[in-house]
Amino acid sequence: MPDKPQHVELTPEDIKSLLERIKPAVSESDYEIIKVMADTIEALSQVLDQKATSIKRLLNLLFGQKSEKKNKVFNDPEDDADSENGDNSDDGTGLKDGDSPKDEADPKDGNPPPKPGHGRNGVSAYTGADTVSVSHESLKHGDPCPECPRGKVYRLKVPEKLIRIKGSPPLTGTIYELEKLRCNLCGQIFTATPPEDMGTRKHDETVAVSIALLKYANGVPFYRLQQFQAMMGVPVPASTQWGIVEPLGLEAKGPYLELLKQSAQGKLFHIDDTTGKILSLMKEGETENGRKGIFTTGVISKMDDRQAVLYLTGRNHAGENLKALLENRVSGLSPPQLMCDALSRNSSKDLDVIMENCLTHARRYFVDVAPSFPEECRFVIEILAKVYHNDQIAKDQNMSPEERLAFHQAESKPLMDDLYCWLNKQLDEKLVEPNSGLGKAIQYMLNHWEALSRFLEVPGAPLDNNICERALKKAILHRKNSLFYKTEYGALIGDIFMSLIQTCAMNGENPYEYLLAIHKNPELVKANPENWLPWNYRQNLNSQP
């Protein structure tokens, strides 16, 4: 059996130099054969590099991207500077707001407080927990101190706080046993009056809200909740769940349409697509124009002091959905900024926007080929790391858009200029094969350089589209668990819930309280949906008699 061939790293320059050295030592015919063999090996290496990149992308799609951090890409040692010098006094230590849980580490005892990410929360984090006040068993405010003869005890403003958590099914039930009495002479039956707080419906308003949050915010499909509820002894069939949640979706349709209208006035849009599944459209097959694709578009509209998150599922791709959304834009407004990756379907004809492309998306091409071109990719990734560091400084110092622009022009523009010159040099001087993975990554960045560097020209222009990609993960989570929508109507209900829930989360509102307010005030919501958006519904709710 032949020995395993020795692995030798050769660059295109090394191969060219080798051919020049052996040319005088062999005949012309032998030289041509050797040259063809060398060219073949080089071409095969490029193909293998591209295949390896494609396989890596496929594995990332199937099993998720492990990490794109620089130290993970290049196997550099971990940099713990941030964690060591960062603020570890977050609420997770349980030592804020008067909290003193007994099971936490005490710095006074020589045990340092846990670092952020330890998974434990202080009492103040449990905003949805019930509070029970417990009085002292033998003392009250103003009593003499039992330990000294002259002192008196006074109530402290901050009590000792303990948290106890109990498990229960997501949907709980209560059986009311109403006593019944019967006259032994006339046979008349007398039944106890139900409690006033019992309500008249089997499923009260909170049930619909809980089901909607479980399914459309956390990806728990109806059938899975049905199984869990049955195991916990409070059965709620999947068909019943849809019957409970559908009316709430219709009540929320008005605020959703108003959200679309107001979102069209935004100054900055983030958009992206992911695949969607609607059985009725899949059964129809191709449309008249030959389109088979089904998409869920994520749109984030940033207005002056608020943000809206929109989900749109159907045949249209992101560019078409944005074009339809901007038809509601008031005439006379300046063109909005549009952040997306450079995919053609993220734009549409006649879109009057300031186009901005995702720098992280361009960086990812270099991450993919880093194993084959480590030094070149390290150069690009480290420059972009400095640019992102500058952007983080601007965020930490709470700079205005104009101040941030001036800061980037002073600190990041020289870095980007150096990168632009380096990218052109690689192709102009033929230091990189254009058809290699690295060559294609360089060409992508150069082809879209103007849109990728827009943050150096436009105040408030973001560096990347990460915020939209994170929002789309909610739609992906729903698709992975529930698999599909049965009809376009079901997809609309899903879009309504996910849009309103994620808009609440983006603006710091409680989605449970918001949807519950809509469900309890359907007539008011229907009459004035513009007053029942996540950022203004509390004002109208508090003004109700």
Summary of the structure (lengths in Angstrom):
residues: 545
radius of gyration: 31.4
end to end distance: 90.8
largest distance: 127.4
contacts: 1438
relative contact order: 0.10
helix: 51%
strand: 8%
